[in-house]
């Protein structure tokens, strides 16, 4: 979520990086991070999920923003099947050849494994499903609810604020499906 548009160019500067775990567009877990990129948020987001549910998900689907060697190793160590794209996945998909990392052979091996998994029937299905599961939740909050910035200040208060928004979102989804 964002700060004011000081440059008056229509772009908002991120103040907190909101991470959500969803299932069928219901928000199961959320976390707030000061990191502007997603790469370094996964470990603490998963820890929060694990603390809340006393288990980790069996599989995780995410975009290329999470596709780092550290995150792949984290998911492997937690025995979570990783359907997480890496930054060259789209290019590799078009060329049919996996981009290698000569400086990092471990990462090249990880990309090979991830590429194969993402190209399976289940991998394709989960990648397509992600677009209809996670992204509409953000669209609902940002565009339909016109939520552009937090009213409260400080991480703890912001977590409460997003918690209230998550509850409202989930209740609305429940009312629609009932």
Residue pairs with C-beta under 8 A, 6 or more apart in sequence:
1 14
1 15
1 16
1 18
1 147
1 148
1 149
1 150
1 158
1 162
2 12
2 13
2 14
2 15
2 148
2 149
3 12
3 13
3 14
3 15
3 149
4 12
4 13
4 149
5 11
5 12
6 13
12 148
12 149
14 36
15 149
15 150
16 32
16 33
16 34
16 150
16 155
16 158
17 32
17 33
17 34
17 35
17 36
17 37
17 38
17 41
18 30
18 31
18 32
18 33
18 162
19 30
19 31
19 32
19 33
19 38
19 41
19 42
19 45
20 27
20 28
20 29
20 30
20 134
20 137
20 138
20 166
21 27
21 28
21 29
21 30
21 45
21 49
21 57
22 28
22 133
22 134
22 137
23 133
24 133
25 132
25 133
25 136
25 137
25 173
26 170
26 173
27 137
27 166
27 169
27 170
28 49
29 45
29 48
29 49
29 52
29 53
30 159
30 162
30 163
30 166
31 41
31 44
31 45
31 48
31 159
32 155
32 158
32 159
32 162
33 40
33 41
33 44
33 45
34 155
35 41
37 65
38 62
38 63
38 65
38 66
39 65
39 66
39 67
39 68
39 70
39 71
42 62
42 66
42 71
42 74
43 70
43 71
43 74
46 56
46 74
46 78
46 80
49 56
49 57
50 56
56 78
56 79
56 80
57 80
58 80
58 81
59 80
59 81
59 82
59 83
59 126
60 75
60 80
60 81
60 82
60 83
60 84
61 83
61 84
61 126
61 127
61 129
61 130
62 83
62 84
62 85
62 130
63 84
63 85
63 130
64 84
64 85
64 86
64 87
64 89
64 90
66 84
67 84
67 85
67 86
67 87
67 89
67 114
69 104
69 106
69 107
69 110
71 82
71 84
72 82
72 84
72 110
72 114
73 110
75 81
75 82
75 84
76 82
81 117
82 114
82 117
83 117
83 118
83 122
83 123
83 126
83 127
84 114
85 114
85 118
85 127
86 110
86 111
86 114
88 99
88 111
89 114
89 115
89 118
91 99
92 98
92 99
92 111
92 115
93 119
98 108
98 111
98 112
98 115
99 111
100 108
100 111
101 107
101 108
101 111
102 108
117 123
118 124
118 127
137 169
140 169
141 147
141 165
141 169
142 148
145 165
147 165
150 157
150 158
150 161
150 162
151 161
152 158
152 160
152 161
